[in-house]
Amino acid sequence: MQHVRNAVFVCASLLAAPLFAAAPANPDFDAELLSIQQAWAKVNYETAAGDVRNEAFEALEKRAEDFTRQNPARPEALIWESIIESSYAGAKGGLGALSLCKEARGNLEAALKLDPKALDGSAYTSLGALYYKVPGFPVGFGDDQKAGKLLQQALRLNPDGIDPNYFYAEYLFEQGRYPQALQYLDKASKAAPRPGREVADKGRRGEIAALTAKVKAKMS
């Protein structure tokens, strides 16, 4: 979900949340989840924009849908299906991107019902990003106020994570809150590496650097 707001088409309180038991160990599930994450990073960061990337995202979306279908009680599968749908929407552009964004929103809402803490609150991060990237009514469902609340919730669950800090910084940039955006970009840049996610980390750090330059240019 690296695109800015206009590119989407060109794209209960934690204390009150129910407690969920940890999912039983499943090496096959974990291996496929990591493989999907790595495939997404390769398409998102290492595949040139255009038909080849769109076709790769389409194939990966189908793979993620199958993964979710095989694991309907696992929020992690829903979260990653939604991330792929959102990224595909950004790559695809046009009005067809809205249907992908709506599918992503539905999957993220379903994941939150299963376990809001899954993947360190990644559903909050992804849903918050959707709400500030998608145009608002009457074209889409975008809502900056809702986006801010969701992203803050994500940071409560994962205060040091690279993704929640980056996306909240991007949100703040869109709001014109440049000094605050820099603070979260700095925190994102210092996030610990994620084992097996080297390509994603490298790509995200590139986005952090690019957004930092944009923020500083606005402040100069």
N, C-alpha and C positions, 0 to 999 in steps of 0.2 A: 504494500500500500504506500508507494513512494510518491504518487502523483499528488499535485496540489488540488485545491477545491475545483477549479474550472476544468481540470483535466479529466474529471470523472466522465464527463460527456464528450469532451474533445479528446469524463466520468463524474432497597431495604437496608438499610443500614447493615454494615458487616456484623454488628453485634446482634442484630436480630436474625441474621441468616442462619438456616439450619446447618447443623454439623453433618458432614458426610464421612463415612468410613473410607479409608484409602482403598483404591481398586487393587485386587489381587495381582501379584506379579504375573506378567504374561510376556515372556521374551519375544514371541512372534509379533505381538501387537507393538511392542516398543521398537522392534527392528523395522517394521513397516512404517511406523510413524516417523522415525528418524530418516528413513529413505525418502519419504514424501517431503519432509522438511528440506533435505539436501537437494532433491530434484527441483523444488520451488526456488531455492537460492540460485541454482544453475540457470534456470529459465529467467528469473527476475533480474539477475545481475550479470550473467555471462552470455546471454543470447541477444543478438541484435534486434532492435525494434522492427516490427513489420510482420509479414505473413508467417515467417518461421516461428517467431515468438508466440504469435496468436495461436498457431496450431499446437505448439508445445503446451501452452496453457490449457487449451481445450482438452488435450489428451490427459493432462495432469488433473484437471477438474473431474473427468470421468473416473480416473483412478481413485481420487479422494472420495467421490460419491460412493463407489463400491466399498471402500474402506469403512465409511460411515454406516452403510447398509449392513455390513458384516459385524459392526460393533455399535449397535444403536444406543447402548447404555454408557458409552464412553464420550464424555464431553470433549476430550482431546481431538477425537476424530472430527467432530462438528466444528471445532475451532479452526482446524487446519483446512477443512473444506471451505470454510468462509474466507480464510486468508487467500486461498487460491482464487476463489470467485472474485474477491475484491481486486486482486492484482490483475486478473484477466480483464475485469471491467476497465481498469486504468489503461491497459495495453490496447484493448479493443476500441474504446471510445464510442462516440455516437449514442443515439438513444437506446440502442441495444444494451448498453452498459447498465442502464437503470435496473433492468430485470435481474442482472447478476448481483447488483448491490442489494436488491430486495431479498434475494435468496440468501445472500451472506448475512443480512440482518436477521432473518428468520433462524438461521442455523446458530448464530451467536446467542440469540435470546433463548433458544432451546438448550444450549450449552450452559448458560447461566442458571437455568432451572435445575439442571442435573447437578452442577457443582460450580459455584461462582469462583472458587479458589483454584480450579484446575489450571495447570500450566502457569502458576503464579498470577492468576487473574488476567490471563491473556485475552479472554473474551471481552473484558471491560476495555482493554486497550484497543482492540480491533473495532469494537462497536463504537467507541468514542471517535476513532479516526473516521469511520464511515459517516458519522453524523456531522462532522465539520467539512468533509470533502464533497459530499453529495449536496447539490443545490437544494434550497428549501422549497416550500410550497409556492406555487402550484406545480412546479416541475418535478420536484423530488421530495424526500423526507428529511432533508438536512435541518439541523437544529443546533446552533452554536452553544446555547445554554446547556442543553442535554449533553453535548459533546464534552464540555468542560467538566461536568459532574462525573461522567463515566471515566474520563482520563484521570481525574483525581482519585477515584476509587481504585483504579489500576495501580496508581502510585502508592496507595496505602498498603496494598498487598505485595508490591514488588518495588520498594522505594529506590533500589540501586540498579534495577534492570535497564539494559540498553534501550529496549523498545518503548516502555512506558515513558521514559525520560525524553527520548527523541520525539515521540509523537505529541507529548504535551508541549515540548518546545516548539514544534511546528504549529500547533494550535495557537500558542501564544504569539508566534510570529504573524499568523493570519489575523490576530486580533490587534496587532500593532503594539504589543507589549514586549518591546525588544530587550530591555535589561533582564526581565524575568526569563525570556526565552534563552538568553545566553547562559543563565545559571543552570538551566536544565540540560542544555547542550553540553556544558562542561561536565555535568554529572554523567550524562550518557557516554561521553568520550572516555570516562574512567571506569566504565562497567567491566566486570570480569569476563574473560573469554568463555564461550560456551562450547564444551567438548562436542566434537562432531559437527559443529555449526560454523566452521571456519570461513566458508564462502559467504554465509549470511553476515557474519561479523564484519568481514572486510567490506562488503557492500554497504552495510549500515554505517560503518565508520566513514566511508566516502560521502554518504548523505549527510552525516553530522558535520563534516568539514565544509561541504558545500553550503549548508544552511547557515553555519556559523559565519561564513563569508558574507552571505546575504544580509544577515542581521547587522553585522558590523558596518556594512555599506549603508544601511538605513540609519545607523546611529552617527555616521560621520558627518 
